[in-house]
Amino acid sequence: MTIRIETRGDVLRRTCKVMVIAAGMTAMMSFTIGMLVFGRDLSAPITVGQMQLFGLTAGVFISIALSGAMSYRAGLLIAQTRRELAQISQTDQLTGLLNRRGFDTEAAAALDQAQANGAAVAVLMCDIDHFKSINDRYGHEIGDRVLVEIADVLRQFANRHGALVARYGGEEFAAVVTGLTHEQVAHGAEEIRRDCAGRTILDGVTLLPVTISIGFTLKDSGFDLGNLMRTADQALYAAKRHGRDRVEHARDAA
């Protein structure tokens, strides 16, 4: 069983576990080497040379075996820790979506793959309407619940369309999807908007409706993530100006 190392007690328990394992392995290997050197006759006489051979053989073999086993185990733990830290550094802890850093990394790879496959790329920028007012009126706990609900809608969109989705910052979310037509992207964005509008957050007294504004852009080739994000952002600002709770394509942004 894996021991989670979070406190000094966890360190002591893991140290004891390692010591017990090392003692068991040492005893087992010593017994095996002893049988090979001295034979199975427990009453047979033992010479000094045999004892020296046993000590040298056992010391070298046990040292190599234990150091190799412990080094391998330490390597596995280091690799696991690095993977977990990398995941944490690229994940938004509240929603479980990618954060901005993780999104930029994954999206760049997705754009390279789309370019190689000759597939179109769409970028969507989404922003929760009047989110500051929600926080000010209902408190940050309700605000966090709103973020989690919206993240769930985007996660379902990602599952349906194979998209990358992220909490890009604050109340802003981003998505990259490849291989879809303009009509399919527009329909998917409208699905997101409609599903968000259909969610209500219960604060114990009030049913709180939540809406979201979305801007998107689509390009067939020559992808640059920064340009795509800026263009989608322009469409998002147009959606905000035109009344919120709507979807705008970049070509309609003014």
N, C-alpha and C positions, 0 to 999 in steps of 0.2 A: 504494500500500500504506500502511495506517495505521501510524504510529509510536507505540508505547506510551511515554508519558512517565513514567518512574519514576526516572531518574537524571539527573545533569548531562550525561552523554553523550547521553542521549535528547533533552535540550533542544537541545544543539548540533546533533545530526543533524536535528532538526525545523527549526531555524533555517536550516541550510544548504539544506534542501529548499525552504523558503519563498523563500529568496534566489534559488535556481536558477529556480524557477517565475516569480518576479517579473522576473528578468533576461530570461527567454525571452519573457514577455508584453510587456515593454518593447521588446525588439528587434523582435518581430512587429508591434506597433502603430506603432513608429517607422517601419518600412519601409513599412507601409500608408499612413500619413499622408504620408510623403515622396513616394510615388508619386502621391498625390492632389494634392499641392501643386506638385511639380516636373515631373510627367509621367514618361514612361518613357524619355525620351532622356537617357542618362547623360552625353552630351557637351554638352548644352544649357547656356548661361550661366545663372547664378543671381544674382539681384539681392539687395541687402541687405534689401529689403522682403519678398522671398520667404522669406529666412532667418528674419526676425523673425516672419513669419506661421507658418512651420513650427515654430519654437521655442515660440511661444505656444500654437498648436493642439496640438502634441504634449504639451507640459507639462500643459496643462489636461486633455486627454482621458485621457492615461495616468494622471495622478494620480487622476482620478475613477474610472476603470475598476479600477485596482489597489486603491484604498481600498475600493471597493464589494465587490470580490471577496474581499478579506481580511476585511472586516467580516462578510460573509455566512458565510464559512468559520468565523470565530470564533464567530458566533452558533450555528451547527450544533454546534460542539464544546461550547459552554456548555450547550445544550439536552441534548445526549447525556450530558454529565457530571451534570447535574441529575437526569436519569432514572436513571442508574446509582447515584447517591448515594441517591436515594429508594428504589430497589429494595434496596440494601444495608441501609439503615436499617430496612426492614420485613421483612427475611429473616434467618432463623437460619442462620448460616454453617456449622454442623456438618451439619444435616439438609437444608437447602435449603427447608424449610417456612417459612411465615410465622412471624414472631416475634409477641410479644404486641401490640406497637404496630401491626404490619401487620394482624393478625387483628382487632383492635378497629375499625380503619378499614374493612376489607372487610366485616366482619360487620354493622356499622351500616348500610352501604349495602344489604346483602342483606336485612336486616330491613325496611328502607323499601320495597324492591321487593316483598317478600312481602306486606307490608301493602297495597300498591297492587293486587296480583294476587289478594288474598284467599286466600293460601296459608298453610298451617300452617308453623311454625318449630320445629325441634328443636335443642337444644344438648346436646352430649356432652362430658363431662369424663373424661379417661383418665389413669391414673397407674400407672407401672410398679411392680410389687410388689417390695418389699425391695431397692430400687435402691441404697440406701446400703450395704447388706451386699455387693452385687455390686462396688461401687467399692472397698470396704475389703478384700475378699478377693482380687479379681482385678486391681485397678488401674483407673485412669481410662481407659486405652486400651481395655480391654474394655468399660468402661462406655459409652464413646463409640460403640463398635460396636453395643451394645445399643440406644442411642438411634437410631442410623441405621437399624437393622432395624425398629424399631417405627415410625419415620417412614415407611418404605417401605410398611408395611401400611396406614397411614393414607392415604398418597398413593393407593394402589390403591382404597381405599374412596372417596376423593374423586373419582377417575376414574369409578367405577361409578355414583355417585349425584349427581354435580355439587355436592359439598360443599366448604366451606372448611375446611381443616385447618391447625393451627399447633402448634408447640412453644411452649406457653404459659409455660413456665418450669421450669427444672430437668428433672425426669423427668415433668412433667405436660404433657399434650397436650389440645387442644380442637378441637371440630368444630361447624360449623353447617350444617344441611341443611334445605332448604325443600321443601314440596310433597309430603311423605310422610305416610302414616298412622302411627298408633302401632305397629301390627304391623310395618310396613316398617322403622321406626326401630329397634324392638327386634331385628328380624332382622339389620339392618345392624350394630348394636352387638355382637350375638353373633358375627357374622362377624369383626369386629375382634378380639374376645377369642380366638376359636378360632384365627385366623391367627397371632396373636402367640404363643399357646401352642404352635403348631406349629413355630415358629422356634427354632433352637438356635444358640448362638454358640460357635465353637470357639476356645479360647484356646491351642491347641497341645498341650494335654494333656487337657482336660476338655470334654465337651459340656455347655454351660450352658443349661438350659431357662429361658425367660423367660415370665412371666405378667403380665397387666395387669387392673386393676379399672376398671370403667366405670360412670358414673352419667349418666343423661340425663333431660331433661324435654321436653315437647312442649306447645305452646300454639297456639291457633287465631287469636288476634288480640290487639291491645293489647300489642305487643312492647316490652320494655325489656331491652336486652342485659345490663345489670348484674344485674337480677333473675333473668333466665334462667340466667346463669352461676352465681349463688349457689344457685339451686334445684338445678341439675345437680351442683354441688359437694356439696350435702347428700346427694344420692343416691350420689355417689362415696364419701363417708365411710361411708355405710351398707354399701356393697359391701366396704369395708375391714373394717368391724366384723364382718360376717357371714362372713368367711373368705377374702376376696380371690379373684382369678381368677374374677370373676363380674360380671354386669350387673345394675344396680338402676335402676328408674324412680323418679322423685322422689316419687310418691304412695306408694311403699312405704318411703320413708326415714323412720326413726323416731329 
